[in-house]
Structures are given as structure tokens and as C-alpha cells.
Amino acid sequence: MQHSTDMSFAGSALNSAVPSDAAVMVLRTLEASGLEAWIVGGWVRDALMGASGHDIDICCSGSWGESAAALRGAGISVIESGIKFGGITAVVGGERIEVTAYRLDGFYTDGRHPEDVQRASCVEDDLARRDFTVNAMAWHPERGLLDRYDGRGDLERRQIRAVGEPRRRFEEDALRMLRAVRFACRLDFSMDAATAMALASCAPLLDQVARERVGIELEGILVTRRGGDALVRYPEVMCAAIPELAAARGFDQHTKYHAFDVYEHVARVLTVAGELSSFRIDGGDPNTPVSASLMWAALLHDIAKPQTFTLDDRGRGHFYGHPERGEVMAKTIMRRLSCGNDLIRDATLLIRYHDQPLRPQRVDLLHMMQRFSAPGVDTARLMGELFDLKRADTLGKAPSCFYYVDEIERMREMCRELMANHEAFSIKTLALTGGDLIARGMTPGPHVGAALKRALEATIVGTVANDKAALLEFLGL
């Protein structure tokens, strides 16, 4: 057991990170009632890494009832949020502090949840049940750091290591495998050798986990921008999470345009897409969080290639129809993983059109913008993501294809100019409405919509300007 009391923990700071006043109030209130309490989990880990802002969790020697009574007695609001597992939520000034009793997990029979939860007598026993060493540390403003499993050392070594026997940890809760990958990607850490071996051998256990939980962890991996690393380093786990990916491993594309098999290509596209994830056509902040729709599209853009592969008489590979088939497969996969409807819509639109020939010409770009103008779709954002996906896809091919990057960037700039100039690409962006047509004597009905579509196509091809008077004249009104 390690109790650090060096000067870095003097006062109420851990590595210069100071817990919130609300957390300190909860901690002090619990201890004033005779209980023992520690700050645990992500806040401790992030503080040791020089970061801050993670939600604060507190572990306490009292039962949930004892903790709730102590807090309520001090006028602190309590939500009985997880009493089945010994947890409550204290609310101080709008800040929520999770408070959980020391506990030991019973036997795991479903590969996800313990049959029962028992009170533990000390914080050391509670830490022993946790998943990874970097998450199995506790800190107290006066007692300092409690680090039984050298989590601080693993932070310095930049590695994820399971607490105790890795295989046992994953057999207890199979979702921990995806959590391990997510932490490794988020922190840009490697995996301890024994933990990595257990990941590969235990990957089939993911079948026991609810698909919704798998989807949440997968998205957590993708938005780290290091999904490509996850595919390369932990293929067994990623293919267990999305079985359709397995067919891509080692799948030779038999074409001069690709230097890598389908799986390696997807990994490279994910990596590049992560770097291009900030959409700048609208002047957005380059530090904007990564787009989930772009990351899912990058992951699944070639998911149908193995199913659509044909070989011609000269030994050249073709994947006719793979974007359209990929759109269908991606919808099935993302629905299975309980992704949101808007996310599915945006990601599958990108997949459907990622391989569509596109030239830096006004008409081509406006027609593509038209395809991305369905209700609820952010056309500007999605067009930017299409260019990001096309660029990433190009850079994941053979070097002979890289010339297309310059054209992609020309198209990105042209698209920005088209939007800035208020060019019409949808009925909504047309300088003419159905009301305008009816005011000019047109009878309400389907022909109003048909007239607007004719006017829109005329503006797209350049026959008439996107101007109300000009459009009315074009329609003979």
C-alpha cells in the first residue's frame, strides 16, 4: 500500500489540481459524521496527469443510507440514484457528486453484472474490484494518495493495465474490454502486454453485452480521433464489437489504386479523418470536438466491399455498388448498436456518396449539396465532412491517387463560396416560395411543388439567377 504525503499533495491539491468546493463540502460532511471518505476514479487519474474538470466521485465507508442521512442532516440535497449498488448523488450548488459505499462485487454470471453487491470494510477492498490501475486510486486532501496497484506508475509509463488478473476482469464484465480500448485511445496509451493478450482471447465474450452498451463504448473510441489505432492494435475486440468488420481483415483489393487490404485501408481512413474532423467551411473553431457522424462514416464506409467484390478477366478487383450496399449495412449495424436516428442519417448519407465522382464545378457541387439538404440535415457541416471523408479515403489509397487531394480542397473552397453567395441548392434556399406562386394566381396543389422544383433546377444549371423576379419570369408568372 502506498500513502503519498509529499509536498505535491500539500493542502487540498493533488498535483496542483484542486477539487471543487462542492466535493470538499461533501467529503467533510461525511467525515464529520464519523465516516471515512475518499475521492476516487477519474478525477484522481486526470489530476495526476495534469488535467482537471472530470466529474468527482467519492467512495465512503458508510452505507448509502448512512451517507444520505449525514448529507441531508447538513442541508445537502440527495438523490437516491444507485442504491442497489450502494450509490447516491449529492447536489451542491447545482454540482452533482456521486457517493458510493465501499463494496465488494459478488459473482458475475452474465459477463456484465455482479449477482450481488456486498459492503466492504475498507477502501482497499473497494479499489481491488476496479477495472484498471489508473482508475484504482483514491485521494484525500489530508491523507494523500492511496495507490495499491501502481496506477501512478502506469500513468508515467503511459499504459493501461488491468487490476489483478486481466482475464478475470474481462470475464467478470466483458464491456471492460472496450473500456480498455477507449482509455488507451483517449489517453494515447499502450496496453500492458498481459492485458492485451487477455483482450484478444476474451473478445468473443462481447457477445454477452447489450448492443446499446457496445455502441456507446464504440462511439467513445471513435471520438478520441484514434479509432484507426484501435482497429490496428485491437482487431479481435473491434471485430467482436462489429462482426461485419472481420471480413475486411486481410481482404486483398486487387487494384492498383489501393496499397492496403480493406481493413488496413479503413484504419488509415479513420486516422486521417480524425485529423480533419474540424469543419472549417463555416469558420468553425478547429478545436471543435470531433464529429461522430464523420467517424462512424469513416469506420463503415467500405463495410460492403467484401460482399460486392468481383474480379475481372485481367485480375483487377471491382466493388460495384459498395457505397449503396454499405449504406444499408451501416444502417443495420448502427441501429443494432442503438445509435441515434440523426447520427445514422448523417453517417449513412456520407457512406452512400463517399465514392460518388465529384468535380470542382458549380453544377456538380450544387447537386451534391441538394442531396444533403433533407429536413434536419446541416448541409454545410455535412458537405465539409464529405470532403474530409473523401480526403481521408484518398490518402488511405495508393500514392498515385494523392493528386485528388488538391481537387477536394478546391471543391471545399468552391462550396464555401456557393453558400456565401446564397446559391440555391434546395427548395428552402430558393428565393421563391409556394406562397409567391399562389399570390401570382397559381392554384394550390402538387403543381406548386413541381414548379418550385423546375425553378430550383434552372438555378442550379445556371439558366436563371436565384432571384425572385427572375424566377417568376422563368415560370411565366
N, C-alpha and C positions, 0 to 999 in steps of 0.2 A: 504494500500500500504506500502511495506517495501523497504526503500532505505538503504542498509547497507553501512556504511562508516568506519567500524572498521579497525584495523591495518592489518587484513589479506588481505585487498584489497588495501593496500598502493602501490603507484607507478602504475605499469602496470601489476600486477599479481593478479590472483584470486586463493586463497588457494595454493599459490606457483606455479600455472600454468601460464605460460606466453604466450600470443597469438603470432603468428608468425609475423615477421616484415612485411610481405605482408599484413596481415589482419590489422595491425595497420596503415599501409600506406593508405589502402582503407578507413578505418574509419576516419582518419584525413583529407583525401582529401574530403570526403563527407561533413564533418562538416566545413571545410574551405570555402565551397561554400554556407554556411548558412543552411544546412540541419542538422537534428538530426539523429544519428545512434547509434545502439546498437549491440553487439554480442549476438546472441540468440541460443537456441536449444541445440544440443548435446554437443558442446564444453563446455558450461556453466555447464551442468549436470555432465559431466565427470571430469571437473576441481574441482568441489565441492566434488567429490568422490576420489580425489587424483590421477586421471588418466589424460592422455593427449594424443594428437595425433588425436583426432576427427577432421574431416573437419570443417572449421569455416564458419558459416553463419552470415550474417549481415542484420539487419532489419533497414529500413530507412524511414524518413518522406517524402522524395521526390517520385515523380512518377518514373517509370523505365526510362523514357526519361530524367528527370532531373538528376537522378543518373548517367546515361550513359554520359550525357554531362559534368558533373563535373569530372568524371573519365578520359574521353578522353581528356579533357582540361588539365589534369595533365600528359598526356602521357601514361595513363594506358589503356591497351587493354581491350575491352569489347566484349562479345559475347551475342547476344540477345537471350538467351536460353529459357526464360519462360515469355515473355512479356504479354501473355494472362492473366497470374496471377500476373503481376507486377514484374517479376523477370529478372535479368540479371546475367551474370557471369563476374567478373573482373579477369584478368590474370596478375599476377605479378611474374616475375622470374620463370614461369612455374607453380606456385601455383594458383589454382582456388578458388576464393572466391565468394560464392553466395550472391547476394544483392537483397533483396526483399522489395518492398514498404509496409508500414503499410497497412493492408487490413482487410475488413470485408467480410465474405463469405455470399452469398445470400442463397436462399432456396435450399435445396437438394431434388431433385425429383427422383433420380435414386439410392439412397442409397450409392453413391460413390463420385459424383462431384457436386459442387455448380452450380446453374444455371448461376450465375454471381458473379463477384468479385468487391467490391467497395473499394475505398480508405478510410482508417480510419484516424482519426485526430490525434491519439496518439498511442504510443506503447502499452499502457494498453489495448486498444481495440483489438489490434493485438494478444496479449497474450491470451485474453479471448476466442479466437476461436480455440486455440490449443488443442491437444488431452489429454495429461496427465500433471499433475502438475510438474513432474520432467523435462518436456520438455517446460514448460511455464515460463521460467525465462529469464531475459535479464541482461547483464552486460556491464558496460562501465569502462574504466581504471580510469576515474576521478569520475564519479557519483556513481560507485559501483554497487551493486546487486539490481535488481528490481524483487521482488518475491511476487506477489499479492496472490498467491494460496498456499503458504507454501510448495513449492516444495522442499526447503532445508530441511524442517522438515520431509517430506516424504522420502527423501534420508536417513535421520538419522533413521527413523522408518523402512526403507527397505521395502517400499510398493509402489505399482503402484495405483494411484488414478486418476480418470477422472477429467478433469476441468469441474466444474459445474455439471449438471445432467447427470449421466453416460448414461442412456438410450438415451437421446437426442444426445449425442456424437456418439453413435453407430448407431442410426437411420440416422444421417447425413452421416456417412461414415462407412459402415459395416466392411471394412477392418481394422478399428481401433481395432476390437476385436482380430484379430490375432496379430496386433502390440502390444497390451497389453500383450498377452501371450508371445510374443517374448521378450519384455523388461523384464518381470518377470523372464523368464528363463535366459536371458543373464546376468542380474544383480543379479540373485538368490534372488529375492524379492518375497514377498507375494502380494496378491491382496487385496486392500481395500474392505471391506465387500459389500458396495453398488455397487462398480464396478464389483465385482464377480457375484453378483445377476443379474446385467444387462447383463453380458456376457452370462449367462445361458439362460435368457429369450429372448435375441435378436439373439441368434445363428442362427436361420433359415434365418436371413437377409443376411447371407453369400452367399446365392443362387444368390443374385443380383450382386455379384462381379465377374469380369472376372477371369476365372480359372488360367490364367497365373499369375495374381497378387496373388492369393491364393497360388500357387505353390512357388512363391518367398518367401512369408512370412513363409510358412511351412518349407522350407529349412533353413530359418533364425532361426527358432525354433530348428530344428534338430541339426544344427551345434553348438548350445550352449552347447551340451552334456547333456541337461536336458529335452530332449523330453519325457522321461518317466514321469517326474514331470508334464509336460503339459497334458499328457493323463490322469493322475490320478486326477489332480486338476481342469481341464477344459474340461471334456469329451464332453459336449454339443458342444463346439466350434470345437474341434478336429474332432468330428464325422460329424459336418456340413461341415467341410473342405474336409473330405474324407468319404462320406456316407457309404462306404463299411465297415468301422470300427464299425459301430453301431451294426452289427450282432454279433460281438465278445463280446460285453458287457454282462456280466453275463452268458456266454456260458460255461456250465459245460462240462469239457472234459472227465469225467467218466473214468479216468485211474489213476492207482497208480503212474504213472510217473509224474503226474502234480498235484501240490498243489494249483494251482490258475486257475481261468477261463481264457479263451483265451485272453481277453482284459488285465487283470492284468498281465498275463504272458508276453505279448508284452511290457507292460510298464516296467517290470523288465528287459527284454532283452535290451531295449533301454538304460536304465540306466547303465547297466554293459558294454554294447558296447561302450558307451561314455567314460568310464574309460579305455577301452582297445584300443581306437581309434588310438593311435600312433603305426605304424607298425615298428617293430624293426628288422625284419629278414635281412634288408639291412644296419643295423647300423644307421638307421634314428634317428633324434632328437626326444626324447619323447615329446617335446613341439610342435611338428608339428601340424598344425591345423587339426581338426577332418575331417575324410573322409566322404564326402557327400554320396558316394555310400554305405558305411557301415551303415550309419544312416538310409538311405531310406530302405535298405535291412532289418535292424532290425525292422523298423516300419511295413513293409509289408510282412515279411517272413511267417506269418501264416494267411494272409488275406483270404485264401481259406478254412481254417479249417471248418467254419460253413457250407460251401457248400458241403464238402466232408465227413461229419460226418456220421458214421454208428455205430450201437450198436449191438454187437454180442449176442448170446443166454445166455451168462453169465453176461450180463450187462456191458461189457467193451467197451469203446469207441475207434474207429479207424478213421484215417483220410487218407486213402489210396489215393495217388496221389495228396496230397495237395501241395507239392512243385512245381509240374509241372503246376497244375491249378493256383497256386499262381504266378508263373512266368507270365502267360498270363494275370491275373488280374492286376498285378503290372505294366505291360507294358501299359495296358489300362488306369490305374489311372495316371501314370506318364506322358503319352502322353497328357492326358486331362489337366494336370497341366503345360504343355509346358516345361517339363524337357528336358535337352539336350540329344542328342542321345547317346553319350558316357556314360553319367551317367545312363541312362536307361539300356544300355547294361551291364554295370558292376553290377548294383544293382540286375538286374534280373538273371544274372549268379549266384550270391551269393544265391538268393532265391531258384533257381532251385536245387542247390546242398547242401543247408544248412543241410538237413536231410539225405544226402547220407551216408551210412555206410562207415567209413574210418578207417583203422587200421595203426599203426605205422610200416608199411612195405614198402620197397623201391618201389615195383611194384605198389601198391595202390597209393602211393603219386605221382609217375611219371604219372600215368594215369589221376589223378586229375589235375595235372599241365598241361597235354595235353589238357584237356577240357578248361583250362583257357589260351590258347595260340593263340586265334583268332587274326587276324590283328588288331593292335591298342591297344590290351589288355596288361596292365602291369602285367605280370604273377606273379612276386614276390610280388608286392603290393596286388594283389587280393587274392593270397594264404594266405597272412598274415591276410587279412580281413575275409577270410573264417574261419580261426582259431579263430579270435576274435568273429565272429558271433556264431560259434559252442560253444565256451566257454560261451558266454553270454546266449545262448539258454539253455545250460546245467544248469547254475546257476539260471535260471528262472524256473526250474522244481522242482521236489520234492528232498529233501536232499539225497535220496537213489541213485540219478543219479550223484551226485557230483564227484564220483570216476573217471568219464570220463575226468575230467579236466586235470589230470596228463597225460593221453594218448594224449590229444590235445597238450599239451606243448612238449611232446616227438616228436610228428609229426611236430610241428613248428621247432624244432631244426634239425630234420632229413631233412626237406625241405631246411633249410638254408645250410646244408652240401651238399645236392644234387646239389644245384645251385653253391656252391663254387667249387665243383669238376667237374663242366661243364658236368653233366649228361644230356643226350639228352631227351627232353620231347616234342619236336616239330620238324618239318622239318627244321625250321630256326636254331635250336640249334644242329642239326645233323652235324657231322664232315664230311659231304659228300654233294655234290651239284649235280644238274642235269647236270651242265657243266662237272663235273668229270666223270659222266656216259657216256656222249656223247664223251668225249675225249678218253674213253676206247672202243669206237666203237658202243655204243648203238644209234639206230636211234631215232631222236627226235619224241616225241609223247606222248600219255597218259601213255604208259607203263613206261616212265621215272618216272613219279609221283608215279605210283604203286610200282616201285622198291624202291623208297625212303621210301614209307610207310612201306614196308616189312622190310627195314633196321632199321627204327625207332622202330618198334615193337620188333625187335630182340634185340635192345639195351635196351629197357625198361624191357624186361623179363630176360635180363642177358645172352642171347645166345652169344652176341658178344659185344666187347667194343666199345665205341664211338670214334673210331679211323679210319681214312680214309683208311689206308691199310687193316685193319681188315674187314671193311665194304665192300670194293671192293672184297675181297676174299670170304666173305659170299655170295655176289651176283654172284659169279663165274666170276668176271671180273679181 
